[in-house]
Amino acid sequence: MTITVAGEKKEYKDGLTLPELIEIEDVETPQYVTVSINDEFVPTEEKESTILKEGDSVEFLYFMGGGC
C-alpha cells in the first residue's frame, strides 16, 4: 500500500500498524512523538492499535521547548 510519511509517498505492507511504522522510520524518541494521520492527532492510548490504510498521510510532530 502507498502512504505519505512526512510529505513523501512510500510503499509499505498492507495492515501496517503505527508502532511498526514508527520502528521502520526510525523515529527519534517515539515515546515523546505526536502523530497525526490525515491531519488528525492520534491519541496516545490509540497509538498501539492504529492500523494504517492505503492513502493515509502521516506526520511525526516533535514539540520543542526553548526561549529565554
All heavy atoms as a GROMACS GRO file, in nm:
protein
  532
    1MET      N    1   0.085  -0.118   0.000
    1MET     CA    2   0.000   0.000   0.000
    1MET      C    3   0.089   0.124   0.000
    1MET      O    4   0.203   0.119   0.044
    1MET     CB    5  -0.095  -0.003   0.119
    1MET     CG    6  -0.034   0.045   0.248
    1MET     SD    7  -0.155   0.046   0.381
    1MET     CE    8  -0.043   0.027   0.516
    2THR      N    9   0.035   0.233  -0.048
    2THR     CA   10   0.108   0.359  -0.052
    2THR      C   11   0.053   0.453   0.053
    2THR      O   12  -0.068   0.476   0.060
    2THR     CB   13   0.095   0.425  -0.190
    2THR    OG1   14   0.142   0.335  -0.291
    2THR    CG2   15   0.175   0.555  -0.197
    3ILE      N   16   0.143   0.504   0.138
    3ILE     CA   17   0.105   0.609   0.232
    3ILE      C   18   0.209   0.720   0.222
    3ILE      O   19   0.319   0.698   0.173
    3ILE     CB   20   0.091   0.559   0.378
    3ILE    CG1   21   0.223   0.505   0.432
    3ILE    CG2   22  -0.017   0.454   0.390
    3ILE    CD1   23   0.215   0.470   0.580
    4THR      N   24   0.172   0.837   0.268
    4THR     CA   25   0.263   0.951   0.266
    4THR      C   26   0.315   0.972   0.407
    4THR      O   27   0.238   0.986   0.501
    4THR     CB   28   0.191   1.078   0.217
    4THR    OG1   29   0.136   1.051   0.086
    4THR    CG2   30   0.286   1.196   0.207
    5VAL      N   31   0.447   0.973   0.421
    5VAL     CA   32   0.512   0.994   0.550
    5VAL      C   33   0.600   1.117   0.538
    5VAL      O   34   0.690   1.121   0.455
    5VAL     CB   35   0.596   0.872   0.592
    5VAL    CG1   36   0.666   0.897   0.725
    5VAL    CG2   37   0.510   0.747   0.600
    6ALA      N   38   0.569   1.218   0.620
    6ALA     CA   39   0.645   1.343   0.620
    6ALA      C   40   0.655   1.401   0.479
    6ALA      O   41   0.761   1.445   0.436
    6ALA     CB   42   0.782   1.323   0.682
    7GLY      N   43   0.544   1.394   0.405
    7GLY     CA   44   0.539   1.453   0.273
    7GLY      C   45   0.594   1.368   0.160
    7GLY      O   46   0.592   1.408   0.044
    8GLU      N   47   0.641   1.247   0.191
    8GLU     CA   48   0.700   1.160   0.090
    8GLU      C   49   0.617   1.032   0.075
    8GLU      O   50   0.594   0.962   0.174
    8GLU     CB   51   0.844   1.124   0.130
    8GLU     CG   52   0.918   1.044   0.028
    8GLU     CD   53   1.061   1.016   0.072
    8GLU    OE1   54   1.117   1.092   0.153
    8GLU    OE2   55   1.116   0.916   0.025
    9LYS      N   56   0.574   1.001  -0.048
    9LYS     CA   57   0.498   0.879  -0.071
    9LYS      C   58   0.590   0.759  -0.065
    9LYS      O   59   0.698   0.759  -0.125
    9LYS     CB   60   0.428   0.884  -0.207
    9LYS     CG   61   0.312   0.978  -0.208
    9LYS     CD   62   0.232   0.967  -0.335
    9LYS     CE   63   0.114   1.065  -0.323
    9LYS     NZ   64   0.014   1.041  -0.422
   10LYS      N   65   0.545   0.656   0.009
   10LYS     CA   66   0.627   0.536   0.028
   10LYS      C   67   0.537   0.413   0.022
   10LYS      O   68   0.418   0.420   0.051
   10LYS     CB   69   0.699   0.540   0.163
   10LYS     CG   70   0.798   0.654   0.176
   10LYS     CD   71   0.870   0.648   0.310
   10LYS     CE   72   0.974   0.757   0.321
   10LYS     NZ   73   1.051   0.743   0.446
   11GLU      N   74   0.597   0.300  -0.011
   11GLU     CA   75   0.527   0.172  -0.016
   11GLU      C   76   0.554   0.092   0.111
   11GLU      O   77   0.668   0.082   0.156
   11GLU     CB   78   0.575   0.090  -0.136
   11GLU     CG   79   0.531   0.144  -0.269
   11GLU     CD   80   0.381   0.130  -0.291
   11GLU    OE1   81   0.321   0.028  -0.247
   11GLU    OE2   82   0.323   0.222  -0.352
   12TYR      N   83   0.446   0.037   0.167
   12TYR     CA   84   0.455  -0.047   0.287
   12TYR      C   85   0.362  -0.166   0.270
   12TYR      O   86   0.272  -0.164   0.186
   12TYR     CB   87   0.413   0.032   0.412
   12TYR     CG   88   0.503   0.148   0.444
   12TYR    CD1   89   0.470   0.276   0.401
   12TYR    CD2   90   0.620   0.130   0.514
   12TYR    CE1   91   0.552   0.384   0.430
   12TYR    CE2   92   0.703   0.237   0.544
   12TYR     CZ   93   0.668   0.364   0.501
   12TYR     OH   94   0.750   0.470   0.530
   13LYS      N   95   0.378  -0.265   0.356
   13LYS     CA   96   0.291  -0.383   0.353
   13LYS      C   97   0.150  -0.345   0.398
   13LYS      O   98   0.132  -0.253   0.478
   13LYS     CB   99   0.346  -0.494   0.442
   13LYS     CG  100   0.341  -0.460   0.590
   13LYS     CD  101   0.388  -0.578   0.675
   13LYS     CE  102   0.380  -0.538   0.822
   13LYS     NZ  103   0.295  -0.622   0.901
   14ASP      N  104   0.051  -0.417   0.348
   14ASP     CA  105  -0.086  -0.397   0.394
   14ASP      C  106  -0.096  -0.433   0.541
   14ASP      O  107  -0.027  -0.524   0.590
   14ASP     CB  108  -0.183  -0.484   0.314
   14ASP     CG  109  -0.201  -0.434   0.171
   14ASP    OD1  110  -0.171  -0.316   0.144
   14ASP    OD2  111  -0.246  -0.514   0.087
   15GLY      N  112  -0.183  -0.364   0.615
   15GLY     CA  113  -0.205  -0.394   0.755
   15GLY      C  114  -0.098  -0.340   0.848
   15GLY      O  115  -0.090  -0.380   0.964
   16LEU      N  116  -0.015  -0.248   0.798
   16LEU     CA  117   0.093  -0.190   0.879
   16LEU      C  118   0.034  -0.115   0.998
   16LEU      O  119  -0.060  -0.037   0.984
   16LEU     CB  120   0.176  -0.093   0.793
   16LEU     CG  121   0.298  -0.029   0.859
   16LEU    CD1  122   0.408  -0.133   0.876
   16LEU    CD2  123   0.347   0.087   0.775
   17THR      N  124   0.090  -0.140   1.116
   17THR     CA  125   0.043  -0.069   1.235
   17THR      C  126   0.129   0.055   1.257
   17THR      O  127   0.242   0.064   1.207
   17THR     CB  128   0.051  -0.157   1.361
   17THR    OG1  129   0.188  -0.186   1.389
   17THR    CG2  130  -0.030  -0.285   1.344
   18LEU      N  131   0.076   0.148   1.333
   18LEU     CA  132   0.152   0.269   1.364
   18LEU      C  133   0.282   0.238   1.437
   18LEU      O  134   0.387   0.291   1.400
   18LEU     CB  135   0.065   0.367   1.443
   18LEU     CG  136   0.127   0.502   1.474
   18LEU    CD1  137   0.182   0.572   1.351
   18LEU    CD2  138   0.025   0.590   1.545
   19PRO      N  139   0.283   0.149   1.538
   19PRO     CA  140   0.411   0.116   1.601
   19PRO      C  141   0.513   0.057   1.504
   19PRO      O  142   0.633   0.087   1.513
   19PRO     CB  143   0.373   0.013   1.709
   19PRO     CG  144   0.230   0.045   1.740
   19PRO     CD  145   0.170   0.089   1.609
   20GLU      N  146   0.468  -0.023   1.407
   20GLU     CA  147   0.560  -0.078   1.307
   20GLU      C  148   0.619   0.034   1.221
   20GLU      O  149   0.739   0.035   1.192
   20GLU     CB  150   0.489  -0.179   1.217
   20GLU     CG  151   0.455  -0.308   1.286
   20GLU     CD  152   0.370  -0.401   1.201
   20GLU    OE1  153   0.282  -0.353   1.126
   20GLU    OE2  154   0.390  -0.523   1.212
   21LEU      N  155   0.534   0.129   1.181
   21LEU     CA  156   0.582   0.241   1.100
   21LEU      C  157   0.684   0.324   1.179
   21LEU      O  158   0.787   0.363   1.124
   21LEU     CB  159   0.466   0.330   1.056
   21LEU     CG  160   0.506   0.453   0.974
   21LEU    CD1  161   0.566   0.410   0.839
   21LEU    CD2  162   0.389   0.546   0.953
   22ILE      N  163   0.656   0.349   1.304
   22ILE     CA  164   0.749   0.426   1.388
   22ILE      C  165   0.884   0.357   1.393
   22ILE      O  166   0.988   0.422   1.383
   22ILE     CB  167   0.689   0.446   1.529
   22ILE    CG1  168   0.574   0.548   1.521
   22ILE    CG2  169   0.795   0.492   1.629
   22ILE    CD1  170   0.492   0.562   1.648
   23GLU      N  171   0.884   0.224   1.404
   23GLU     CA  172   1.009   0.149   1.407
   23GLU      C  173   1.080   0.152   1.270
   23GLU      O  174   1.199   0.178   1.262
   23GLU     CB  175   0.982   0.004   1.448
   23GLU     CG  176   1.110  -0.075   1.465
   23GLU     CD  177   1.083  -0.215   1.518
   23GLU    OE1  178   0.990  -0.232   1.600
   23GLU    OE2  179   1.156  -0.307   1.476
   24ILE      N  180   1.005   0.128   1.163
   24ILE     CA  181   1.063   0.129   1.028
   24ILE      C  182   1.126   0.264   0.996
   24ILE      O  183   1.233   0.273   0.938
   24ILE     CB  184   0.956   0.094   0.922
   24ILE    CG1  185   0.915  -0.052   0.935
   24ILE    CG2  186   1.005   0.124   0.781
   24ILE    CD1  187   0.790  -0.089   0.856
   25GLU      N  188   1.057   0.371   1.034
   25GLU     CA  189   1.103   0.507   1.004
   25GLU      C  190   1.208   0.556   1.104
   25GLU      O  191   1.256   0.668   1.093
   25GLU     CB  192   0.985   0.604   0.999
   25GLU     CG  193   0.895   0.583   0.880
   25GLU     CD  194   0.964   0.610   0.748
   25GLU    OE1  195   1.041   0.709   0.739
   25GLU    OE2  196   0.941   0.533   0.653
   26ASP      N  197   1.243   0.471   1.200
   26ASP     CA  198   1.346   0.502   1.299
   26ASP      C  199   1.320   0.638   1.366
   26ASP      O  200   1.406   0.725   1.372
   26ASP     CB  201   1.484   0.500   1.234
   26ASP     CG  202   1.597   0.488   1.335
   26ASP    OD1  203   1.571   0.436   1.446
   26ASP    OD2  204   1.709   0.533   1.304
   27VAL      N  205   1.196   0.653   1.414
   27VAL     CA  206   1.154   0.778   1.478
   27VAL      C  207   1.231   0.798   1.608
   27VAL      O  208   1.237   0.707   1.691
   27VAL     CB  209   1.001   0.777   1.503
   27VAL    CG1  210   0.959   0.896   1.587
   27VAL    CG2  211   0.927   0.774   1.371
   28GLU      N  212   1.289   0.917   1.622
   28GLU     CA  213   1.364   0.952   1.742
   28GLU      C  214   1.268   0.969   1.859
   28GLU      O  215   1.162   1.028   1.844
   28GLU     CB  216   1.435   1.086   1.716
   28GLU     CG  217   1.580   1.086   1.755
   28GLU     CD  218   1.644   1.218   1.717
   28GLU    OE1  219   1.677   1.232   1.598
   28GLU    OE2  220   1.657   1.303   1.805
   29THR      N  221   1.304   0.919   1.974
   29THR     CA  222   1.224   0.926   2.096
   29THR      C  223   1.074   0.902   2.069
   29THR      O  224   0.992   0.991   2.090
   29THR     CB  225   1.244   1.059   2.171
   29THR    OG1  226   1.210   1.168   2.087
   29THR    CG2  227   1.386   1.075   2.221
   30PRO      N  228   1.039   0.782   2.024
   30PRO     CA  229   0.900   0.754   1.988
   30PRO      C  230   0.801   0.774   2.102
   30PRO      O  231   0.684   0.804   2.078
   30PRO     CB  232   0.902   0.607   1.944
   30PRO     CG  233   1.030   0.552   1.991
   30PRO     CD  234   1.125   0.666   2.008
   31GLN      N  235   0.847   0.762   2.226
   31GLN     CA  236   0.756   0.782   2.338
   31GLN      C  237   0.713   0.927   2.353
   31GLN      O  238   0.613   0.956   2.419
   31GLN     CB  239   0.817   0.730   2.470
   31GLN     CG  240   0.940   0.804   2.516
   31GLN     CD  241   1.072   0.754   2.456
   31GLN    OE1  242   1.075   0.698   2.347
   31GLN    NE2  243   1.180   0.775   2.528
   32TYR      N  244   0.784   1.020   2.290
   32TYR     CA  245   0.751   1.162   2.301
   32TYR      C  246   0.696   1.223   2.172
   32TYR      O  247   0.662   1.340   2.170
   32TYR     CB  248   0.875   1.243   2.343
   32TYR     CG  249   0.926   1.203   2.479
   32TYR    CD1  250   1.053   1.150   2.495
   32TYR    CD2  251   0.847   1.216   2.593
   32TYR    CE1  252   1.100   1.112   2.620
   32TYR    CE2  253   0.893   1.178   2.718
   32TYR     CZ  254   1.020   1.126   2.730
   32TYR     OH  255   1.066   1.088   2.853
   33VAL      N  256   0.688   1.144   2.066
   33VAL     CA  257   0.642   1.198   1.938
   33VAL      C  258   0.489   1.200   1.934
   33VAL      O  259   0.423   1.111   1.987
   33VAL     CB  260   0.700   1.118   1.819
   33VAL    CG1  261   0.638   0.980   1.809
   33VAL    CG2  262   0.684   1.193   1.689
   34THR      N  263   0.436   1.305   1.875
   34THR     CA  264   0.292   1.314   1.850
   34THR      C  265   0.271   1.279   1.703
   34THR      O  266   0.348   1.321   1.618
   34THR     CB  267   0.241   1.456   1.879
   34THR    OG1  268   0.264   1.485   2.017
   34THR    CG2  269   0.094   1.469   1.849
   35VAL      N  270   0.170   1.201   1.676
   35VAL     CA  271   0.145   1.154   1.539
   35VAL      C  272   0.012   1.208   1.491
   35VAL      O  273  -0.087   1.207   1.563
   35VAL     CB  274   0.143   1.000   1.534
   35VAL    CG1  275   0.119   0.951   1.391
   35VAL    CG2  276   0.272   0.941   1.590
   36SER      N  277   0.012   1.256   1.366
   36SER     CA  278  -0.114   1.291   1.303
   36SER      C  279  -0.130   1.205   1.177
   36SER      O  280  -0.034   1.182   1.105
   36SER     CB  281  -0.123   1.440   1.268
   36SER     OG  282  -0.043   1.471   1.159
   37ILE      N  283  -0.251   1.158   1.159
   37ILE     CA  284  -0.286   1.082   1.039
   37ILE      C  285  -0.401   1.155   0.973
   37ILE      O  286  -0.504   1.179   1.036
   37ILE     CB  287  -0.327   0.936   1.074
   37ILE    CG1  288  -0.211   0.864   1.143
   37ILE    CG2  289  -0.370   0.862   0.947
   37ILE    CD1  290  -0.246   0.725   1.192
   38ASN      N  291  -0.377   1.194   0.849
   38ASN     CA  292  -0.478   1.270   0.772
   38ASN      C  293  -0.522   1.394   0.849
   38ASN      O  294  -0.641   1.424   0.859
   38ASN     CB  295  -0.596   1.180   0.736
   38ASN     CG  296  -0.553   1.058   0.658
   38ASN    OD1  297  -0.461   1.063   0.577
   38ASN    ND2  298  -0.616   0.946   0.684
   39ASP      N  299  -0.423   1.464   0.906
   39ASP     CA  300  -0.444   1.591   0.979
   39ASP      C  301  -0.523   1.575   1.108
   39ASP      O  302  -0.576   1.673   1.160
   39ASP     CB  303  -0.508   1.697   0.890
   39ASP     CG  304  -0.418   1.737   0.775
   39ASP    OD1  305  -0.295   1.743   0.796
   39ASP    OD2  306  -0.470   1.760   0.664
   40GLU      N  307  -0.534   1.455   1.161
   40GLU     CA  308  -0.599   1.434   1.291
   40GLU      C  309  -0.499   1.369   1.386
   40GLU      O  310  -0.436   1.269   1.351
   40GLU     CB  311  -0.722   1.346   1.276
   40GLU     CG  312  -0.834   1.415   1.201
   40GLU     CD  313  -0.966   1.341   1.213
   40GLU    OE1  314  -0.986   1.267   1.311
   40GLU    OE2  315  -1.047   1.357   1.122
   41PHE      N  316  -0.487   1.425   1.507
   41PHE     CA  317  -0.394   1.370   1.605
   41PHE      C  318  -0.442   1.234   1.654
   41PHE      O  319  -0.560   1.212   1.674
   41PHE     CB  320  -0.380   1.465   1.725
   41PHE     CG  321  -0.307   1.591   1.691
   41PHE    CD1  322  -0.374   1.711   1.683
   41PHE    CD2  323  -0.171   1.589   1.664
   41PHE    CE1  324  -0.306   1.828   1.650
   41PHE    CE2  325  -0.103   1.704   1.631
   41PHE     CZ  326  -0.171   1.824   1.625
   42VAL      N  327  -0.346   1.143   1.672
   42VAL     CA  328  -0.375   1.010   1.724
   42VAL      C  329  -0.355   1.015   1.875
   42VAL      O  330  -0.244   1.043   1.922
   42VAL     CB  331  -0.280   0.904   1.663
   42VAL    CG1  332  -0.307   0.767   1.722
   42VAL    CG2  333  -0.292   0.901   1.512
   43PRO      N  334  -0.460   0.989   1.953
   43PRO     CA  335  -0.444   0.990   2.099
   43PRO      C  336  -0.341   0.885   2.141
   43PRO      O  337  -0.333   0.777   2.082
   43PRO     CB  338  -0.583   0.953   2.152
   43PRO     CG  339  -0.677   0.986   2.039
   43PRO     CD  340  -0.598   0.964   1.914
   44THR      N  341  -0.263   0.917   2.243
   44THR     CA  342  -0.158   0.827   2.290
   44THR      C  343  -0.210   0.687   2.316
   44THR      O  344  -0.146   0.588   2.278
   44THR     CB  345  -0.094   0.884   2.418
   44THR    OG1  346  -0.041   1.014   2.389
   44THR    CG2  347   0.017   0.795   2.469
   45GLU      N  348  -0.328   0.676   2.375
   45GLU     CA  349  -0.382   0.544   2.409
   45GLU      C  350  -0.425   0.465   2.286
   45GLU      O  351  -0.449   0.345   2.295
   45GLU     CB  352  -0.499   0.556   2.509
   45GLU     CG  353  -0.617   0.634   2.458
   45GLU     CD  354  -0.611   0.785   2.481
   45GLU    OE1  355  -0.507   0.837   2.526
   45GLU    OE2  356  -0.711   0.851   2.452
   46GLU      N  357  -0.433   0.529   2.170
   46GLU     CA  358  -0.472   0.459   2.046
   46GLU      C  359  -0.353   0.427   1.956
   46GLU      O  360  -0.370   0.357   1.854
   46GLU     CB  361  -0.574   0.543   1.970
   46GLU     CG  362  -0.707   0.555   2.040
   46GLU     CD  363  -0.808   0.640   1.964
   46GLU    OE1  364  -0.788   0.664   1.843
   46GLU    OE2  365  -0.906   0.683   2.027
   47LYS      N  366  -0.233   0.475   1.990
   47LYS     CA  367  -0.116   0.453   1.903
   47LYS      C  368  -0.091   0.305   1.878
   47LYS      O  369  -0.065   0.264   1.765
   47LYS     CB  370   0.009   0.516   1.964
   47LYS     CG  371   0.024   0.662   1.940
   47LYS     CD  372   0.158   0.709   1.996
   47LYS     CE  373   0.175   0.858   1.980
   47LYS     NZ  374   0.302   0.902   2.039
   48GLU      N  375  -0.096   0.223   1.982
   48GLU     CA  376  -0.063   0.081   1.970
   48GLU      C  377  -0.159   0.006   1.880
   48GLU      O  378  -0.121  -0.091   1.814
   48GLU     CB  379  -0.058   0.015   2.107
   48GLU     CG  380   0.059   0.058   2.193
   48GLU     CD  381   0.195   0.020   2.135
   48GLU    OE1  382   0.210  -0.095   2.086
   48GLU    OE2  383   0.285   0.106   2.137
   49SER      N  384  -0.284   0.048   1.874
   49SER     CA  385  -0.385  -0.028   1.799
   49SER      C  386  -0.419   0.033   1.662
   49SER      O  387  -0.503  -0.022   1.591
   49SER     CB  388  -0.514  -0.038   1.882
   49SER     OG  389  -0.566   0.091   1.906
   50THR      N  390  -0.352   0.140   1.625
   50THR     CA  391  -0.383   0.207   1.498
   50THR      C  392  -0.324   0.131   1.380
   50THR      O  393  -0.204   0.102   1.377
   50THR     CB  394  -0.331   0.352   1.500
   50THR    OG1  395  -0.396   0.423   1.605
   50THR    CG2  396  -0.357   0.422   1.368
   51ILE      N  397  -0.408   0.099   1.284
   51ILE     CA  398  -0.366   0.032   1.161
   51ILE      C  399  -0.379   0.132   1.048
   51ILE      O  400  -0.483   0.197   1.031
   51ILE     CB  401  -0.451  -0.093   1.135
   51ILE    CG1  402  -0.433  -0.192   1.250
   51ILE    CG2  403  -0.413  -0.156   1.001
   51ILE    CD1  404  -0.525  -0.312   1.243
   52LEU      N  405  -0.273   0.146   0.970
   52LEU     CA  406  -0.271   0.243   0.861
   52LEU      C  407  -0.342   0.185   0.738
   52LEU      O  408  -0.346   0.064   0.717
   52LEU     CB  409  -0.128   0.281   0.829
   52LEU     CG  410  -0.057   0.348   0.947
   52LEU    CD1  411   0.093   0.347   0.929
   52LEU    CD2  412  -0.108   0.488   0.966
   53LYS      N  413  -0.396   0.277   0.658
   53LYS     CA  414  -0.471   0.238   0.539
   53LYS      C  415  -0.411   0.304   0.414
   53LYS      O  416  -0.344   0.406   0.424
   53LYS     CB  417  -0.618   0.279   0.552
   53LYS     CG  418  -0.689   0.219   0.670
   53LYS     CD  419  -0.833   0.266   0.683
   53LYS     CE  420  -0.853   0.412   0.707
   53LYS     NZ  421  -0.791   0.476   0.819
   54GLU      N  422  -0.440   0.245   0.300
   54GLU     CA  423  -0.399   0.299   0.171
   54GLU      C  424  -0.434   0.447   0.163
   54GLU      O  425  -0.547   0.486   0.195
   54GLU     CB  426  -0.470   0.222   0.058
   54GLU     CG  427  -0.443   0.274  -0.080
   54GLU     CD  428  -0.305   0.240  -0.133
   54GLU    OE1  429  -0.251   0.134  -0.097
   54GLU    OE2  430  -0.250   0.322  -0.210
   55GLY      N  431  -0.337   0.529   0.123
   55GLY     CA  432  -0.361   0.670   0.103
   55GLY      C  433  -0.347   0.758   0.227
   55GLY      O  434  -0.359   0.880   0.217
   56ASP      N  435  -0.323   0.697   0.345
   56ASP     CA  436  -0.306   0.778   0.466
   56ASP      C  437  -0.186   0.871   0.452
   56ASP      O  438  -0.090   0.842   0.381
   56ASP     CB  439  -0.284   0.689   0.589
   56ASP     CG  440  -0.414   0.634   0.647
   56ASP    OD1  441  -0.522   0.683   0.610
   56ASP    OD2  442  -0.405   0.542   0.732
   57SER      N  443  -0.195   0.983   0.523
   57SER     CA  444  -0.086   1.079   0.530
   57SER      C  445  -0.046   1.092   0.676
   57SER      O  446  -0.127   1.130   0.760
   57SER     CB  447  -0.131   1.214   0.475
   57SER     OG  448  -0.026   1.308   0.484
   58VAL      N  449   0.080   1.057   0.706
   58VAL     CA  450   0.128   1.051   0.844
   58VAL      C  451   0.237   1.156   0.866
   58VAL      O  452   0.327   1.171   0.784
   58VAL     CB  453   0.186   0.911   0.876
   58VAL    CG1  454   0.237   0.903   1.019
   58VAL    CG2  455   0.083   0.802   0.849
   59GLU      N  456   0.225   1.227   0.976
   59GLU     CA  457   0.327   1.324   1.016
   59GLU      C  458   0.368   1.294   1.160
   59GLU      O  459   0.284   1.262   1.244
   59GLU     CB  460   0.274   1.467   1.009
   59GLU     CG  461   0.238   1.514   0.870
   59GLU     CD  462   0.358   1.539   0.780
   59GLU    OE1  463   0.468   1.566   0.833
   59GLU    OE2  464   0.342   1.530   0.658
   60PHE      N  465   0.498   1.303   1.185
   60PHE     CA  466   0.552   1.289   1.321
   60PHE      C  467   0.588   1.429   1.369
   60PHE      O  468   0.664   1.500   1.304
   60PHE     CB  469   0.676   1.200   1.320
   60PHE     CG  470   0.648   1.061   1.270
   60PHE    CD1  471   0.705   1.016   1.153
   60PHE    CD2  472   0.564   0.975   1.340
   60PHE    CE1  473   0.681   0.888   1.106
   60PHE    CE2  474   0.538   0.847   1.294
   60PHE     CZ  475   0.596   0.804   1.177
   61LEU      N  476   0.531   1.467   1.482
   61LEU     CA  477   0.549   1.603   1.533
   61LEU      C  478   0.625   1.600   1.665
   61LEU      O  479   0.589   1.525   1.757
   61LEU     CB  480   0.413   1.670   1.552
   61LEU     CG  481   0.322   1.665   1.428
   61LEU    CD1  482   0.180   1.702   1.466
   61LEU    CD2  483   0.376   1.757   1.321
   62TYR      N  484   0.726   1.684   1.673
   62TYR     CA  485   0.807   1.695   1.794
   62TYR      C  486   0.788   1.835   1.850
   62TYR      O  487   0.800   1.932   1.778
   62TYR     CB  488   0.955   1.675   1.761
   62TYR     CG  489   0.984   1.540   1.700
   62TYR    CD1  490   0.979   1.520   1.563
   62TYR    CD2  491   1.016   1.431   1.781
   62TYR    CE1  492   1.005   1.395   1.507
   62TYR    CE2  493   1.042   1.307   1.726
   62TYR     CZ  494   1.038   1.289   1.589
   62TYR     OH  495   1.062   1.167   1.534
   63PHE      N  496   0.758   1.842   1.978
   63PHE     CA  497   0.743   1.973   2.042
   63PHE      C  498   0.874   2.011   2.107
   63PHE      O  499   0.932   1.935   2.182
   63PHE     CB  500   0.628   1.970   2.143
   63PHE     CG  501   0.496   1.948   2.075
   63PHE    CD1  502   0.439   1.822   2.067
   63PHE    CD2  503   0.430   2.054   2.014
   63PHE    CE1  504   0.319   1.803   2.002
   63PHE    CE2  505   0.310   2.036   1.947
   63PHE     CZ  506   0.254   1.910   1.942
   64MET      N  507   0.919   2.130   2.074
   64MET     CA  508   1.047   2.179   2.124
   64MET      C  509   1.024   2.289   2.225
   64MET      O  510   0.944   2.379   2.201
   64MET     CB  511   1.132   2.235   2.009
   64MET     CG  512   1.160   2.137   1.900
   64MET     SD  513   1.282   2.020   1.954
   64MET     CE  514   1.305   1.924   1.809
   65GLY      N  515   1.094   2.282   2.334
   65GLY     CA  516   1.091   2.391   2.431
   65GLY      C  517   1.205   2.486   2.402
   65GLY      O  518   1.294   2.459   2.324
   66GLY      N  519   1.200   2.598   2.464
   66GLY     CA  520   1.309   2.692   2.444
   66GLY      C  521   1.268   2.831   2.484
   66GLY      O  522   1.163   2.852   2.544
   67GLY      N  523   1.350   2.923   2.454
   67GLY     CA  524   1.322   3.062   2.488
   67GLY      C  525   1.419   3.112   2.593
   67GLY      O  526   1.513   3.044   2.632
   68CYS      N  527   1.394   3.230   2.635
   68CYS     CA  528   1.483   3.292   2.733
   68CYS      C  529   1.424   3.289   2.871
   68CYS      O  530   1.310   3.299   2.893
   68CYS     CB  531   1.510   3.437   2.696
   68CYS     SG  532   1.592   3.453   2.539
   0.00000   0.00000   0.00000
